[in-house]
Amino acid sequence: MSCSCKLLNVGFGNYVVAERIISMLNPESAPMKRLREEAKSNGRLVDATQGRKTRSIIVTDSNHIVLSAIQAETIAQRLASELLPKIEEKID
């Protein structure tokens, strides 16, 4: 079985399937802190920070929450560079 899924580097050798990402959020607001705590209590939290400060929160379509030590803007740029060629391919 082969998978044509694009993996997105979220820092320190950790990857997320790019097509499963719904949003990337700033972790500083109170609602994001509640989201993080709720995911932790429900077993849906994935900590990919390697002990560093959380700089972005990634929400997936499976309702998992991934914490990353990489800025959301940086991850968004990586995501755009991964998915843009795929979207252009579909258009042509």
C-alpha positions as CSV (number, residue, x, y, z in Angstrom):
1,M,0.0,0.0,0.0
2,S,1.4,3.4,-0.9
3,C,0.4,6.8,0.5
4,S,0.7,10.0,-1.5
5,C,0.3,12.0,1.8
6,K,2.4,15.1,2.3
7,L,4.1,15.2,5.7
8,L,4.6,18.6,7.3
9,N,7.5,19.1,9.6
10,V,6.3,20.7,12.9
11,G,9.7,20.7,14.5
12,F,12.4,18.4,16.0
13,G,11.7,15.5,13.6
14,N,8.0,15.5,14.2
15,Y,5.5,15.4,11.3
16,V,1.8,15.8,10.7
17,V,-0.1,14.8,7.6
18,A,-0.6,18.2,5.9
19,E,-4.0,17.4,4.5
20,R,-5.4,16.6,7.9
21,I,-4.7,20.1,9.4
22,I,-7.7,22.3,10.0
23,S,-6.0,25.3,11.7
24,M,-2.8,26.6,13.3
25,L,-3.3,28.9,16.3
26,N,-1.5,31.1,18.7
27,P,-1.3,29.4,22.1
28,E,-1.4,32.5,24.2
29,S,-5.1,33.2,24.5
30,A,-7.3,31.9,27.2
31,P,-9.6,29.9,24.8
32,M,-6.5,28.2,23.4
33,K,-5.3,27.3,26.8
34,R,-8.7,25.7,27.6
35,L,-8.6,23.9,24.2
36,R,-5.2,22.5,25.2
37,E,-6.3,21.4,28.7
38,E,-9.5,19.8,27.3
39,A,-7.5,17.8,24.7
40,K,-5.1,16.7,27.4
41,S,-7.9,15.4,29.7
42,N,-9.5,13.6,26.7
43,G,-6.2,12.0,25.5
44,R,-6.2,13.9,22.2
45,L,-3.1,16.1,22.9
46,V,0.2,15.4,21.1
47,D,3.1,17.4,22.5
48,A,5.8,17.8,19.8
49,T,7.7,20.6,21.6
50,Q,10.5,18.4,22.9
51,G,10.2,20.3,26.2
52,R,10.5,23.8,24.7
53,K,7.9,26.6,24.8
54,T,4.7,26.0,22.8
55,R,4.6,28.5,20.0
56,S,1.7,27.1,18.0
57,I,-1.3,24.8,18.3
58,I,-2.3,22.7,15.4
59,V,-5.8,21.3,15.2
60,T,-6.4,18.3,13.0
61,D,-9.6,16.9,11.4
62,S,-9.5,14.0,13.9
63,N,-9.9,16.6,16.7
64,H,-6.3,16.0,17.9
65,I,-4.3,18.9,19.2
66,V,-0.6,19.1,18.3
67,L,1.6,21.4,20.2
68,S,4.7,22.7,18.4
69,A,7.7,24.9,19.4
70,I,7.7,26.4,15.8
71,Q,5.8,29.6,15.2
72,A,2.4,29.2,13.4
73,E,3.6,31.6,10.6
74,T,6.6,29.3,9.9
75,I,4.5,26.2,9.8
76,A,2.0,28.0,7.5
77,Q,4.8,28.8,5.1
78,R,5.9,25.2,5.1
79,L,2.4,24.1,4.6
80,A,1.9,26.5,1.6
81,S,5.1,25.2,0.0
82,E,4.0,21.6,0.4
83,L,0.4,22.0,-0.8
84,L,0.7,24.7,-3.4
85,P,2.3,22.5,-6.0
86,K,-0.4,19.9,-5.4
87,I,-3.2,22.5,-5.9
88,E,-1.5,23.8,-9.1
89,E,-1.3,20.2,-10.4
90,K,-5.0,19.7,-9.9
91,I,-5.8,23.0,-11.8
92,D,-3.7,22.0,-14.8
